[in-house]
Amino acid sequence: MSSTPKFTIRIVPTDDTWRAEIVRRVTAKRHHVSKAQDNFRSEAEAQSWADAELKNFLANLAKRTQKDLTRRVEKAAKGGRG
């Protein structure tokens, strides 16, 4: 199992503002921006937004995963495929 987290936060400076991104590691070389927000006045403001959004993002992902698992189990119990 990899020790690198699947989701990370990236703070990028733009002209005179900051951009916060939640980045998902797809492969060792490829990354995908899952969520982003622009126009923060400071790096600290962007970091605090990203921290809060990452918590919410992961909580929603866990809920969705559990919901999908429940559906698969119910479908299998009824004798369906998949």
N, C-alpha and C positions, 0 to 999 in steps of 0.2 A: 504494500500500500504506500502511496506517495505521502511525503510529509508536507508537500506544498498544498495550500488551501485551494479549493476549486473557485471560490469567489474572493476577490480582493478589491481594494479601493485604490483608485489612482487619482491624484490631484494634479491638474495640468495648468500651468500659467498661460493665459492668453494676454493679448496686448496690455490691458491695465486691469483685467479681472482674472478670476480663477474658474476652472471647470472641474467638477467632481464627477467621477465615473465609477460605476460598479462593474467590474470586469470579470468575466467567466473564462477560465482556462479550458479551452476545447481540447487541444493537444499540447505537446511540449513546445511547439513553435507557434501555435495559433491561439489567439485570444479574441473574445467577442464582448463588446460593450453591451451589457444588459440594461443599464439605466444610466442616464446622465442628466446633469443640470448645469446651466451656464450662469455667468454674470454674478459671481460672488465677489464681494469687495475685498475679502481677505482670505488667506489660506486657511486660517482657523475656522472661519465660517463655513467654508467648503468642506473641511474635514468633519465638522460636527454634523452637517447635513448628511454626508456620506455614511457616517457611523450609524445614525438613526435609520436611514433608508436601508442599509445593509441588514440591520436587525429585522425590520419589517419585511424585507424581501425574502430573507431566509425563513421567517415564520410562515409567510404565505406559501412558500415552496414546500415546506414540511406539511402544511395542511393539505395542499393539493396532492402531494405524494400519498398521504394517508387515505385521502378520498379515493384516489385511483386504485390503491391496494384493496380497499373495502369493496369496490365495484368488481374487481377481478375475482375476489374470493366468493362473493355472492353469485357471480356468473358461473364459476366453477361448481359451486354447490348445487346449482340448478341443472347441471349437466351440460352447460354450454361449452363451447371451445374457447380457448384463449386465456 
